[in-house]
């Protein structure tokens, strides 16, 4: 019986799953993973897993020619995913959560809102770069929603960290009717899910966004990739 061989990776090459894990764990200067990477990788990794299972079943039945075709397709998918991950990461930058809060509160002030912020500065030290970036984008989207849809004139942002739980609350005194998953709401939910946070919306007057993020441990700033 002929055998199907899977060519090992050359030194220095990484499988897509390894590259994804490394990017999420490392802290290089510059670029971070975001929601786009989550979208790119999800479907492709599922397809790779499925094809690997199909190839294994074909081999067990002695259908080596068909198994070889599946292995080749699997290799092509892996290379395609690797390329897409690199392209996606090249366009994603690490955002400073503290700077984004200040920037977006200033935007509200410029548009005539009386803005109030109550921020526990120690909260920032507990966040990974991925969490910082996604929280920054959530604040940005929430600010955009207030400017576009709120008819109020006051907005508040509070950020507290107690008992290993970070809580972000954004409130405006308008009478918002953005009760659908449009208007950026779905994007906020997806970004929260990416960092294992929960988010709730209270519509009406006031409109309130409440996000809670469990902080299981303080990130290790000295963690480095072994690759």
N, CA and C atoms as a LAMMPS dump frame, in Angstrom:
ITEM: TIMESTEP
0
ITEM: NUMBER OF ATOMS
681
ITEM: BOX BOUNDS ff ff ff
-5.0000000000000000e+02 5.0000000000000000e+02
-5.0000000000000000e+02 5.0000000000000000e+02
-5.0000000000000000e+02 5.0000000000000000e+02
ITEM: ATOMS id mol type element x y z
1 1 1 N 0.853 -1.198 0
2 1 2 C 0 0 0
3 1 3 C 0.886 1.244 0
4 2 1 N 0.599 2.176 -0.887
5 2 2 C 1.371 3.414 -0.9
6 2 3 C 1.003 4.268 0.298
7 3 1 N 1.895 5.167 0.655
8 3 2 C 1.684 6.006 1.823
9 3 3 C 1.611 7.471 1.42
10 4 1 N 0.797 8.202 2.156
11 4 2 C 0.706 9.646 1.95
12 4 3 C 1.653 10.316 2.922
13 5 1 N 2.51 11.148 2.415
14 5 2 C 3.481 11.831 3.267
15 5 3 C 3.115 13.298 3.383
16 6 1 N 3.174 13.789 4.598
17 6 2 C 2.98 15.219 4.843
18 6 3 C 4.351 15.817 5.097
19 7 1 N 4.77 16.723 4.23
20 7 2 C 6.113 17.295 4.336
21 7 3 C 6.224 18.17 5.571
22 8 1 N 7.225 17.918 6.426
23 8 2 C 7.394 18.746 7.624
24 8 3 C 7.696 20.193 7.24
25 9 1 N 7.391 21.115 8.15
26 9 2 C 7.718 22.514 7.907
27 9 3 C 9.226 22.692 7.954
28 10 1 N 9.7 23.606 7.14
29 10 2 C 11.113 23.947 7.186
30 10 3 C 11.379 24.759 8.446
31 11 1 N 12.646 24.766 8.88
32 11 2 C 13.01 25.55 10.053
33 11 3 C 12.601 26.994 9.851
34 12 1 N 12.01 27.569 10.89
35 12 2 C 11.624 28.981 10.809
36 12 3 C 10.197 29.191 10.364
37 13 1 N 9.541 28.138 9.784
38 13 2 C 8.155 28.274 9.359
39 13 3 C 7.236 27.95 10.525
40 14 1 N 6.041 28.566 10.513
41 14 2 C 5.083 28.335 11.577
42 14 3 C 3.738 27.955 10.994
43 15 1 N 3.051 27.059 11.676
44 15 2 C 1.677 26.745 11.293
45 15 3 C 0.805 27.937 11.643
46 16 1 N -0.314 28.131 10.914
47 16 2 C -1.18 29.272 11.193
48 16 3 C -1.644 29.341 12.639
49 17 1 N -2.017 28.203 13.232
50 17 2 C -2.499 28.223 14.609
51 17 3 C -1.4 28.677 15.563
52 18 1 N -0.153 28.239 15.286
53 18 2 C 0.962 28.647 16.13
54 18 3 C 1.22 30.138 15.998
55 19 1 N 1.15 30.625 14.753
56 19 2 C 1.376 32.042 14.516
57 19 3 C 0.312 32.871 15.209
58 20 1 N -0.94 32.415 15.148
59 20 2 C -2.033 33.128 15.795
60 20 3 C -1.814 33.198 17.297
61 21 1 N -1.444 32.063 17.902
62 21 2 C -1.227 32.032 19.342
63 21 3 C -0.057 32.918 19.744
64 22 1 N 0.995 32.891 18.922
65 22 2 C 2.169 33.7 19.23
66 22 3 C 1.85 35.178 19.178
67 23 1 N 1.095 35.582 18.163
68 23 2 C 0.754 36.993 18.013
69 23 3 C -0.097 37.486 19.175
70 24 1 N -0.982 36.623 19.684
71 24 2 C -1.833 37.028 20.784
72 24 3 C -1.044 37.127 22.081
73 25 1 N 0.006 36.317 22.218
74 25 2 C 0.732 36.294 23.466
75 25 3 C 1.908 37.241 23.545
76 26 1 N 2.509 37.567 22.422
77 26 2 C 3.694 38.414 22.431
78 26 3 C 3.334 39.872 22.596
79 27 1 N 4.344 40.699 22.939
80 27 2 C 4.107 42.118 23.073
81 27 3 C 5.149 42.909 22.291
82 28 1 N 5.269 42.717 20.99
83 28 2 C 6.208 43.503 20.216
84 28 3 C 5.697 44.922 20.095
85 29 1 N 6.608 45.873 19.847
86 29 2 C 6.179 47.249 19.637
87 29 3 C 5.473 47.348 18.312
88 30 1 N 4.364 48.059 18.284
89 30 2 C 3.711 48.333 17.012
90 30 3 C 2.358 47.719 16.82
91 31 1 N 2.303 46.426 16.47
92 31 2 C 1.063 45.894 15.916
93 31 3 C 0.402 44.861 16.818
94 32 1 N -0.902 44.822 16.781
95 32 2 C -1.678 43.914 17.616
96 32 3 C -2.789 43.254 16.82
97 33 1 N -3.225 42.152 17.359
98 33 2 C -4.344 41.46 16.727
99 33 3 C -5.641 42.154 17.081
100 34 1 N -6.57 42.171 16.176
101 34 2 C -7.886 42.758 16.4
102 34 3 C -8.984 41.862 15.873
103 35 1 N -10.14 42.412 15.805
104 35 2 C -11.304 41.636 15.385
105 35 3 C -11.143 41.093 13.972
106 36 1 N -10.456 41.833 13.082
107 36 2 C -10.296 41.375 11.704
108 36 3 C -9.555 40.045 11.639
109 37 1 N -8.546 39.886 12.498
110 37 2 C -7.794 38.632 12.516
111 37 3 C -8.69 37.487 12.973
112 38 1 N -9.536 37.772 13.942
113 38 2 C -10.497 36.771 14.417
114 38 3 C -11.384 36.307 13.271
115 39 1 N -11.845 37.258 12.463
116 39 2 C -12.715 36.926 11.332
117 39 3 C -11.977 36.118 10.271
118 40 1 N -10.742 36.532 9.975
119 40 2 C -9.953 35.868 8.935
120 40 3 C -9.645 34.427 9.315
121 41 1 N -9.236 34.219 10.565
122 41 2 C -8.748 32.903 10.973
123 41 3 C -9.855 31.89 11.232
124 42 1 N -10.988 32.352 11.732
125 42 2 C -12.026 31.425 12.167
126 42 3 C -12.454 30.416 11.121
127 43 1 N -12.893 30.893 9.968
128 43 2 C -13.398 29.995 8.924
129 43 3 C -12.284 29.116 8.366
130 44 1 N -11.111 29.708 8.127
131 44 2 C -10.016 28.954 7.517
132 44 3 C -9.543 27.818 8.422
133 45 1 N -9.422 28.079 9.721
134 45 2 C -8.973 27.03 10.636
135 45 3 C -9.996 25.898 10.725
136 46 1 N -11.271 26.238 10.638
137 46 2 C -12.313 25.206 10.632
138 46 3 C -12.186 24.332 9.389
139 47 1 N -11.914 24.96 8.239
140 47 2 C -11.759 24.217 6.989
141 47 3 C -10.538 23.311 7.036
142 48 1 N -9.455 23.811 7.608
143 48 2 C -8.235 23.019 7.724
144 48 3 C -8.486 21.788 8.594
145 49 1 N -9.162 21.997 9.722
146 49 2 C -9.472 20.879 10.615
147 49 3 C -10.342 19.84 9.915
148 50 1 N -11.324 20.303 9.165
149 50 2 C -12.23 19.391 8.462
150 50 3 C -11.484 18.563 7.425
151 51 1 N -10.624 19.221 6.649
152 51 2 C -9.885 18.507 5.609
153 51 3 C -8.915 17.494 6.213
154 52 1 N -8.329 17.824 7.345
155 52 2 C -7.429 16.883 8.008
156 52 3 C -8.194 15.636 8.451
157 53 1 N -9.408 15.833 8.95
158 53 2 C -10.233 14.697 9.362
159 53 3 C -10.632 13.834 8.163
160 54 1 N -10.969 14.501 7.054
161 54 2 C -11.339 13.767 5.842
162 54 3 C -10.163 12.933 5.347
163 55 1 N -8.973 13.548 5.325
164 55 2 C -7.781 12.828 4.867
165 55 3 C -7.508 11.609 5.74
166 56 1 N -7.684 11.769 7.055
167 56 2 C -7.447 10.664 7.978
168 56 3 C -8.413 9.504 7.713
169 57 1 N -9.676 9.825 7.464
170 57 2 C -10.669 8.786 7.181
171 57 3 C -10.372 8.072 5.865
172 58 1 N -9.956 8.853 4.864
173 58 2 C -9.63 8.252 3.573
174 58 3 C -8.439 7.306 3.692
175 59 1 N -7.442 7.715 4.476
176 59 2 C -6.273 6.856 4.685
177 59 3 C -6.668 5.551 5.365
178 60 1 N -7.55 5.656 6.35
179 60 2 C -7.96 4.452 7.081
180 60 3 C -8.701 3.465 6.182
181 61 1 N -9.245 3.977 5.075
182 61 2 C -9.967 3.118 4.127
183 61 3 C -9.1 2.725 2.933
184 62 1 N -7.832 3.156 2.964
185 62 2 C -6.922 2.798 1.888
186 62 3 C -7.093 3.619 0.628
187 63 1 N -7.829 4.698 0.685
188 63 2 C -8.069 5.536 -0.5
189 63 3 C -7.009 6.637 -0.528
190 64 1 N -5.784 6.194 -0.812
191 64 2 C -4.638 7.091 -0.681
192 64 3 C -4.616 8.226 -1.701
193 65 1 N -5.08 7.99 -2.9
194 65 2 C -5.063 9.045 -3.919
195 65 3 C -5.964 10.206 -3.499
196 66 1 N -7.139 9.864 -2.993
197 66 2 C -8.058 10.908 -2.546
198 66 3 C -7.515 11.61 -1.302
199 67 1 N -6.881 10.838 -0.429
200 67 2 C -6.291 11.425 0.776
201 67 3 C -5.182 12.402 0.409
202 68 1 N -4.382 12.019 -0.599
203 68 2 C -3.303 12.896 -1.059
204 68 3 C -3.861 14.225 -1.555
205 69 1 N -4.988 14.183 -2.261
206 69 2 C -5.614 15.41 -2.764
207 69 3 C -6.068 16.3 -1.61
208 70 1 N -6.605 15.678 -0.556
209 70 2 C -7.051 16.451 0.603
210 70 3 C -5.868 17.086 1.327
211 71 1 N -4.762 16.343 1.408
212 71 2 C -3.563 16.87 2.065
213 71 3 C -3.007 18.07 1.296
214 72 1 N -3.015 17.968 -0.033
215 72 2 C -2.545 19.091 -0.848
216 72 3 C -3.434 20.315 -0.655
217 73 1 N -4.744 20.082 -0.619
218 73 2 C -5.678 21.19 -0.402
219 73 3 C -5.477 21.797 0.981
220 74 1 N -5.187 20.946 1.958
221 74 2 C -4.938 21.416 3.317
222 74 3 C -3.7 22.307 3.361
223 75 1 N -2.652 21.892 2.664
224 75 2 C -1.421 22.685 2.621
225 75 3 C -1.661 24.047 1.978
226 76 1 N -2.468 24.068 0.92
227 76 2 C -2.78 25.33 0.249
228 76 3 C -3.575 26.257 1.161
229 77 1 N -4.542 25.685 1.884
230 77 2 C -5.329 26.484 2.822
231 77 3 C -4.448 27.078 3.914
232 78 1 N -3.505 26.275 4.403
233 78 2 C -2.603 26.741 5.456
234 78 3 C -1.764 27.918 4.985
235 79 1 N -1.224 27.817 3.774
236 79 2 C -0.414 28.897 3.232
237 79 3 C -1.248 30.147 2.992
238 80 1 N -2.476 29.946 2.525
239 80 2 C -3.365 31.084 2.285
240 80 3 C -3.693 31.797 3.593
241 81 1 N -3.976 31.014 4.633
242 81 2 C -4.294 31.602 5.931
243 81 3 C -3.1 32.346 6.5
244 82 1 N -1.921 31.75 6.371
245 82 2 C -0.707 32.39 6.865
246 82 3 C -0.509 33.747 6.211
247 83 1 N -0.739 33.807 4.897
248 83 2 C -0.608 35.06 4.161
249 83 3 C -1.638 36.086 4.621
250 84 1 N -2.886 35.638 4.818
251 84 2 C -3.948 36.555 5.229
252 84 3 C -3.72 37.083 6.64
253 85 1 N -3.203 36.228 7.518
254 85 2 C -2.902 36.666 8.88
255 85 3 C -1.838 37.761 8.857
256 86 1 N -0.79 37.53 8.068
257 86 2 C 0.283 38.527 7.997
258 86 3 C -0.221 39.852 7.436
259 87 1 N -1.071 39.78 6.399
260 87 2 C -1.615 40.998 5.811
261 87 3 C -2.496 41.742 6.804
262 88 1 N -3.293 40.987 7.557
263 88 2 C -4.199 41.607 8.519
264 88 3 C -3.436 42.274 9.649
265 89 1 N -2.458 41.549 10.201
266 89 2 C -1.696 42.087 11.325
267 89 3 C -0.906 43.326 10.922
268 90 1 N -0.469 43.375 9.674
269 90 2 C 0.317 44.526 9.227
270 90 3 C -0.485 45.815 9.274
271 91 1 N -1.818 45.698 9.268
272 91 2 C -2.642 46.901 9.288
273 91 3 C -3.26 47.203 10.635
274 92 1 N -2.891 46.452 11.675
275 92 2 C -3.486 46.651 12.995
276 92 3 C -2.438 47.192 13.96
277 93 1 N -2.764 48.282 14.6
278 93 2 C -1.826 48.892 15.532
279 93 3 C -2.362 48.802 16.954
280 94 1 N -1.446 48.718 17.878
281 94 2 C -1.82 48.703 19.288
282 94 3 C -2.264 50.097 19.695
283 95 1 N -3.468 50.195 20.257
284 95 2 C -3.999 51.478 20.701
285 95 3 C -3.859 51.597 22.213
286 96 1 N -3.519 52.781 22.673
287 96 2 C -3.434 53.053 24.102
288 96 3 C -4.828 53.377 24.621
289 97 1 N -5.314 52.584 25.566
290 97 2 C -6.669 52.774 26.078
291 97 3 C -6.818 54.13 26.763
292 98 1 N -5.833 54.51 27.567
293 98 2 C -5.919 55.796 28.273
294 98 3 C -5.964 56.963 27.298
295 99 1 N -5.159 56.888 26.241
296 99 2 C -5.152 57.961 25.247
297 99 3 C -6.461 58.015 24.47
298 100 1 N -7.028 56.852 24.16
299 100 2 C -8.285 56.821 23.416
300 100 3 C -9.444 57.351 24.249
301 101 1 N -9.428 57.085 25.545
302 101 2 C -10.465 57.65 26.416
303 101 3 C -10.393 59.17 26.384
304 102 1 N -9.187 59.709 26.576
305 102 2 C -9.015 61.165 26.57
306 102 3 C -9.415 61.764 25.225
307 103 1 N -9.018 61.107 24.145
308 103 2 C -9.314 61.613 22.801
309 103 3 C -10.819 61.654 22.54
310 104 1 N -11.525 60.594 22.911
311 104 2 C -12.954 60.529 22.616
312 104 3 C -13.783 61.404 23.542
313 105 1 N -13.357 61.568 24.774
314 105 2 C -14.057 62.503 25.652
315 105 3 C -13.874 63.931 25.148
316 106 1 N -12.697 64.215 24.586
317 106 2 C -12.456 65.543 24.002
318 106 3 C -13.366 65.775 22.799
319 107 1 N -13.605 64.726 22.004
320 107 2 C -14.511 64.847 20.858
321 107 3 C -15.912 65.239 21.313
322 108 1 N -16.373 64.603 22.383
323 108 2 C -17.697 64.921 22.909
324 108 3 C -17.76 66.371 23.367
325 109 1 N -16.708 66.811 24.044
326 109 2 C -16.66 68.196 24.519
327 109 3 C -16.693 69.181 23.363
328 110 1 N -15.96 68.862 22.301
329 110 2 C -15.919 69.742 21.13
330 110 3 C -17.285 69.871 20.463
331 111 1 N -18.118 68.838 20.609
332 111 2 C -19.447 68.849 19.99
333 111 3 C -20.529 69.361 20.94
334 112 1 N -20.109 69.989 22.024
335 112 2 C -21.065 70.634 22.918
336 112 3 C -21.56 69.794 24.077
337 113 1 N -21.004 68.594 24.249
338 113 2 C -21.411 67.755 25.374
339 113 3 C -20.658 68.162 26.634
340 114 1 N -21.36 68.158 27.746
341 114 2 C -20.688 68.28 29.039
342 114 3 C -20.22 66.877 29.399
343 115 1 N -18.931 66.661 29.357
344 115 2 C -18.407 65.31 29.565
345 115 3 C -17.734 65.193 30.919
346 116 1 N -17.961 64.057 31.557
347 116 2 C -17.37 63.772 32.855
348 116 3 C -16.753 62.383 32.795
349 117 1 N -15.52 62.257 33.221
350 117 2 C -14.873 60.941 33.25
351 117 3 C -14.318 60.668 34.641
352 118 1 N -14.486 59.446 35.083
353 118 2 C -13.969 58.993 36.375
354 118 3 C -13.209 57.704 36.108
355 119 1 N -11.906 57.814 36.004
356 119 2 C -11.079 56.692 35.551
357 119 3 C -10.098 56.264 36.63
358 120 1 N -10.143 54.996 36.969
359 120 2 C -9.176 54.394 37.882
360 120 3 C -7.914 54.087 37.078
361 121 1 N -6.89 54.915 37.248
362 121 2 C -5.676 54.788 36.439
363 121 3 C -5.001 53.425 36.599
364 122 1 N -5.189 52.787 37.74
365 122 2 C -4.537 51.489 37.954
366 122 3 C -5.112 50.407 37.047
367 123 1 N -6.298 50.663 36.487
368 123 2 C -6.93 49.668 35.613
369 123 3 C -6.069 49.35 34.403
370 124 1 N -5.344 50.35 33.902
371 124 2 C -4.583 50.167 32.667
372 124 3 C -3.449 49.159 32.828
373 125 1 N -2.924 49.022 34.047
374 125 2 C -1.782 48.127 34.255
375 125 3 C -2.178 46.66 34.191
376 126 1 N -3.465 46.375 34.241
377 126 2 C -3.938 44.99 34.243
378 126 3 C -4.263 44.469 32.849
379 127 1 N -4.16 45.322 31.846
380 127 2 C -4.645 44.962 30.514
381 127 3 C -3.539 44.463 29.593
382 128 1 N -3.862 43.465 28.781
383 128 2 C -2.966 43.03 27.717
384 128 3 C -3.117 43.995 26.54
385 129 1 N -2.178 44.015 25.619
386 129 2 C -2.31 44.879 24.438
387 129 3 C -3.579 44.597 23.64
388 130 1 N -3.95 43.322 23.513
389 130 2 C -5.17 42.985 22.786
390 130 3 C -6.392 43.574 23.476
391 131 1 N -6.448 43.462 24.797
392 131 2 C -7.57 44.029 25.544
393 131 3 C -7.609 45.547 25.406
394 132 1 N -6.442 46.176 25.519
395 132 2 C -6.381 47.64 25.372
396 132 3 C -6.924 48.087 24.021
397 133 1 N -6.494 47.403 22.972
398 133 2 C -6.907 47.786 21.62
399 133 3 C -8.408 47.628 21.434
400 134 1 N -8.956 46.501 21.861
401 134 2 C -10.388 46.278 21.679
402 134 3 C -11.223 47.217 22.54
403 135 1 N -10.798 47.478 23.761
404 135 2 C -11.511 48.433 24.61
405 135 3 C -11.457 49.836 24.017
406 136 1 N -10.325 50.186 23.433
407 136 2 C -10.188 51.493 22.781
408 136 3 C -11.187 51.637 21.642
409 137 1 N -11.311 50.579 20.841
410 137 2 C -12.225 50.615 19.699
411 137 3 C -13.684 50.617 20.149
412 138 1 N -13.966 49.977 21.273
413 138 2 C -15.323 49.999 21.828
414 138 3 C -15.688 51.406 22.278
415 139 1 N -14.765 52.075 22.972
416 139 2 C -15.015 53.455 23.41
417 139 3 C -15.206 54.366 22.202
418 140 1 N -14.396 54.152 21.182
419 140 2 C -14.516 54.964 19.965
420 140 3 C -15.879 54.771 19.31
421 141 1 N -16.336 53.524 19.204
422 141 2 C -17.629 53.238 18.581
423 141 3 C -18.773 53.798 19.414
424 142 1 N -18.663 53.67 20.736
425 142 2 C -19.704 54.203 21.616
426 142 3 C -19.79 55.722 21.494
427 143 1 N -18.642 56.371 21.394
428 143 2 C -18.618 57.825 21.227
429 143 3 C -19.268 58.225 19.91
430 144 1 N -18.957 57.491 18.855
431 144 2 C -19.562 57.766 17.545
432 144 3 C -21.079 57.638 17.613
433 145 1 N -21.568 56.614 18.311
434 145 2 C -23.009 56.427 18.448
435 145 3 C -23.662 57.591 19.185
436 146 1 N -22.996 58.068 20.23
437 146 2 C -23.542 59.204 20.983
438 146 3 C -23.635 60.436 20.093
439 147 1 N -22.573 60.695 19.346
440 147 2 C -22.547 61.88 18.487
441 147 3 C -23.578 61.791 17.368
442 148 1 N -23.812 60.597 16.867
443 148 2 C -24.734 60.435 15.736
444 148 3 C -26.201 60.353 16.157
445 149 1 N -26.46 59.713 17.289
446 149 2 C -27.842 59.359 17.595
447 149 3 C -28.406 59.976 18.87
448 150 1 N -27.548 60.418 19.775
449 150 2 C -28.066 60.981 21.019
450 150 3 C -28.502 62.422 20.807
451 151 1 N -29.591 62.781 21.44
452 151 2 C -30.044 64.172 21.397
453 151 3 C -29.784 64.844 22.744
454 152 1 N -28.872 64.253 23.498
455 152 2 C -28.557 64.797 24.81
456 152 3 C -27.417 65.799 24.767
457 153 1 N -26.979 66.202 25.955
458 153 2 C -25.887 67.17 26.05
459 153 3 C -24.9 66.822 27.158
460 154 1 N -25.017 65.602 27.685
461 154 2 C -24.118 65.201 28.761
462 154 3 C -23.719 63.742 28.589
463 155 1 N -22.456 63.45 28.806
464 155 2 C -21.951 62.077 28.699
465 155 3 C -20.96 61.816 29.823
466 156 1 N -21.014 60.624 30.373
467 156 2 C -20.079 60.254 31.427
468 156 3 C -19.429 58.917 31.098
469 157 1 N -18.195 58.767 31.527
470 157 2 C -17.457 57.511 31.367
471 157 3 C -16.804 57.186 32.696
472 158 1 N -17.056 55.999 33.196
473 158 2 C -16.39 55.546 34.414
474 158 3 C -15.664 54.238 34.128
475 159 1 N -14.49 54.103 34.719
476 159 2 C -13.682 52.893 34.561
477 159 3 C -13.134 52.525 35.926
478 160 1 N -13.529 51.356 36.411
479 160 2 C -13.108 50.91 37.727
480 160 3 C -12.602 49.478 37.654
481 161 1 N -11.705 49.137 38.571
482 161 2 C -11.182 47.769 38.65
483 161 3 C -11.269 47.31 40.1
484 162 1 N -12.172 46.372 40.373
485 162 2 C -12.34 45.842 41.724
486 162 3 C -12.516 44.335 41.657
487 163 1 N -11.865 43.656 42.605
488 163 2 C -11.991 42.19 42.698
489 163 3 C -11.736 41.492 41.364
490 164 1 N -10.651 41.898 40.695
491 164 2 C -10.257 41.285 39.42
492 164 3 C -11.325 41.414 38.343
493 165 1 N -12.104 42.48 38.404
494 165 2 C -13.117 42.752 37.391
495 165 3 C -13.019 44.214 36.96
496 166 1 N -12.789 44.417 35.665
497 166 2 C -12.777 45.773 35.122
498 166 3 C -14.183 46.106 34.633
499 167 1 N -14.692 47.259 35.056
500 167 2 C -16.035 47.681 34.663
501 167 3 C -15.97 49.037 33.975
502 168 1 N -16.478 49.077 32.759
503 168 2 C -16.543 50.304 31.963
504 168 3 C -18.011 50.663 31.767
505 169 1 N -18.375 51.892 32.123
506 169 2 C -19.753 52.354 31.957
507 169 3 C -19.74 53.673 31.195
508 170 1 N -20.483 53.725 30.105
509 170 2 C -20.6 54.945 29.304
510 170 3 C -22.082 55.325 29.261
511 171 1 N -22.387 56.551 29.674
512 171 2 C -23.775 56.998 29.788
513 171 3 C -23.961 58.328 29.075
514 172 1 N -25.102 58.495 28.423
515 172 2 C -25.464 59.821 27.907
516 172 3 C -26.933 60.083 28.218
517 173 1 N -27.29 61.353 28.358
518 173 2 C -28.637 61.706 28.799
519 173 3 C -29.602 61.953 27.648
520 174 1 N -29.231 61.48 26.462
521 174 2 C -30.135 61.61 25.331
522 174 3 C -31.218 60.553 25.374
523 175 1 N -32.057 60.556 24.371
524 175 2 C -33.13 59.567 24.281
525 175 3 C -32.87 58.712 23.05
526 176 1 N -31.899 57.793 23.177
527 176 2 C -31.466 56.999 22.034
528 176 3 C -32.482 55.927 21.687
529 177 1 N -32.655 55.718 20.383
530 177 2 C -33.554 54.668 19.918
531 177 3 C -32.788 53.613 19.118
532 178 1 N -31.466 53.525 19.328
533 178 2 C -30.633 52.557 18.589
534 178 3 C -30.75 51.185 19.247
535 179 1 N -31.917 50.605 19.155
536 179 2 C -32.148 49.349 19.85
537 179 3 C -31.887 48.131 18.971
538 180 1 N -31.469 48.344 17.741
539 180 2 C -31.147 47.226 16.867
540 180 3 C -29.663 46.914 16.982
541 181 1 N -29.247 45.836 16.306
542 181 2 C -27.839 45.461 16.33
543 181 3 C -27.03 46.255 15.316
544 182 1 N -27.662 47.202 14.651
545 182 2 C -26.935 48.076 13.741
546 182 3 C -26.281 49.206 14.504
547 183 1 N -25.88 50.226 13.754
548 183 2 C -25.311 51.428 14.36
549 183 3 C -24.094 51.147 15.245
550 184 1 N -23.325 50.136 14.899
551 184 2 C -22.103 49.846 15.642
552 184 3 C -22.293 48.953 16.848
553 185 1 N -23.553 48.667 17.216
554 185 2 C -23.806 47.86 18.405
555 185 3 C -23.257 46.443 18.236
556 186 1 N -23.478 45.851 17.072
557 186 2 C -22.974 44.505 16.823
558 186 3 C -21.452 44.475 16.873
559 187 1 N -20.814 45.515 16.337
560 187 2 C -19.356 45.589 16.386
561 187 3 C -18.842 45.644 17.812
562 188 1 N -19.538 46.386 18.669
563 188 2 C -19.153 46.466 20.078
564 188 3 C -19.28 45.096 20.732
565 189 1 N -20.367 44.399 20.443
566 189 2 C -20.559 43.061 21.016
567 189 3 C -19.452 42.105 20.571
568 190 1 N -19.086 42.167 19.304
569 190 2 C -18.065 41.262 18.776
570 190 3 C -16.699 41.558 19.383
571 191 1 N -16.39 42.828 19.545
572 191 2 C -15.102 43.183 20.148
573 191 3 C -15.052 42.749 21.61
574 192 1 N -16.166 42.889 22.305
575 192 2 C -16.223 42.45 23.7
576 192 3 C -16.032 40.94 23.791
577 193 1 N -16.676 40.211 22.891
578 193 2 C -16.564 38.75 22.882
579 193 3 C -15.128 38.31 22.622
580 194 1 N -14.422 39.045 21.786
581 194 2 C -13.046 38.696 21.44
582 194 3 C -12.139 38.683 22.664
583 195 1 N -12.435 39.527 23.658
584 195 2 C -11.602 39.59 24.868
585 195 3 C -12.328 38.993 26.077
586 196 1 N -13.372 38.197 25.798
587 196 2 C -14.127 37.507 26.857
588 196 3 C -14.784 38.469 27.842
589 197 1 N -15.235 39.59 27.34
590 197 2 C -15.963 40.555 28.162
591 197 3 C -17.456 40.433 27.883
592 198 1 N -18.275 40.899 28.816
593 198 2 C -19.719 40.953 28.605
594 198 3 C -20.126 42.412 28.462
595 199 1 N -21.139 42.664 27.639
596 199 2 C -21.595 44.037 27.434
597 199 3 C -23.117 44.064 27.426
598 200 1 N -23.679 45.069 28.074
599 200 2 C -25.126 45.237 28.129
600 200 3 C -25.479 46.668 27.754
601 201 1 N -26.637 46.823 27.111
602 201 2 C -27.116 48.146 26.719
603 201 3 C -28.454 48.433 27.392
604 202 1 N -28.583 49.648 27.887
605 202 2 C -29.865 50.13 28.398
606 202 3 C -30.276 51.295 27.512
607 203 1 N -31.399 51.138 26.801
608 203 2 C -31.826 52.159 25.852
609 203 3 C -32.831 53.115 26.484
610 204 1 N -32.875 54.31 25.948
611 204 2 C -33.824 55.303 26.441
612 204 3 C -33.094 56.503 26.993
613 205 1 N -33.616 57.074 28.05
614 205 2 C -32.977 58.23 28.67
615 205 3 C -32.817 57.964 30.167
616 206 1 N -31.59 57.708 30.66
617 206 2 C -30.349 57.764 29.887
618 206 3 C -30.099 56.47 29.101
619 207 1 N -29.157 56.555 28.177
620 207 2 C -28.658 55.38 27.472
621 207 3 C -27.363 54.953 28.154
622 208 1 N -27.259 53.666 28.481
623 208 2 C -26.111 53.192 29.262
624 208 3 C -25.489 51.962 28.608
625 209 1 N -24.182 51.996 28.445
626 209 2 C -23.402 50.838 28.006
627 209 3 C -22.585 50.379 29.208
628 210 1 N -22.724 49.111 29.581
629 210 2 C -21.958 48.559 30.699
630 210 3 C -21.162 47.356 30.212
631 211 1 N -19.857 47.425 30.367
632 211 2 C -18.969 46.33 29.952
633 211 3 C -18.201 45.836 31.162
634 212 1 N -18.114 44.521 31.291
635 212 2 C -17.33 43.926 32.368
636 212 3 C -16.327 42.935 31.79
637 213 1 N -15.088 43.083 32.232
638 213 2 C -13.995 42.246 31.738
639 213 3 C -13.293 41.574 32.909
640 214 1 N -13.375 40.243 33.021
641 214 2 C -12.66 39.538 34.091
642 214 3 C -11.15 39.652 33.876
643 215 1 N -10.438 39.968 34.938
644 215 2 C -8.979 40.07 34.879
645 215 3 C -8.423 38.937 35.716
646 216 1 N -8.145 37.81 35.054
647 216 2 C -7.732 36.615 35.778
648 216 3 C -6.344 36.746 36.368
649 217 1 N -5.48 37.448 35.647
650 217 2 C -4.115 37.626 36.136
651 217 3 C -3.507 38.828 35.462
652 218 1 N -2.516 39.373 36.104
653 218 2 C -1.811 40.507 35.531
654 218 3 C -0.915 40.02 34.417
655 219 1 N -0.917 40.685 33.232
656 219 2 C -0.097 40.221 32.118
657 219 3 C 1.379 40.25 32.45
658 220 1 N 2.103 39.269 31.939
659 220 2 C 3.544 39.171 32.153
660 220 3 C 4.263 39.983 31.102
661 221 1 N 4.776 41.143 31.506
662 221 2 C 5.451 42.023 30.557
663 221 3 C 6.749 41.438 30.04
664 222 1 N 7.26 40.414 30.735
665 222 2 C 8.548 39.852 30.331
666 222 3 C 8.395 38.62 29.453
667 223 1 N 7.135 38.265 29.195
668 223 2 C 6.905 37.068 28.376
669 223 3 C 7.387 37.305 26.964
670 224 1 N 8.182 36.406 26.45
671 224 2 C 8.716 36.518 25.097
672 224 3 C 8.446 35.232 24.346
673 225 1 N 8.381 35.341 23.046
674 225 2 C 8.187 34.151 22.217
675 225 3 C 9.47 33.348 22.181
676 226 1 N 9.308 32.047 22.127
677 226 2 C 10.484 31.183 22.039
678 226 3 C 10.861 30.904 20.612
679 227 1 N 10.044 31.416 19.637
680 227 2 C 10.34 31.151 18.222
681 227 3 C 11.402 32.1 17.725
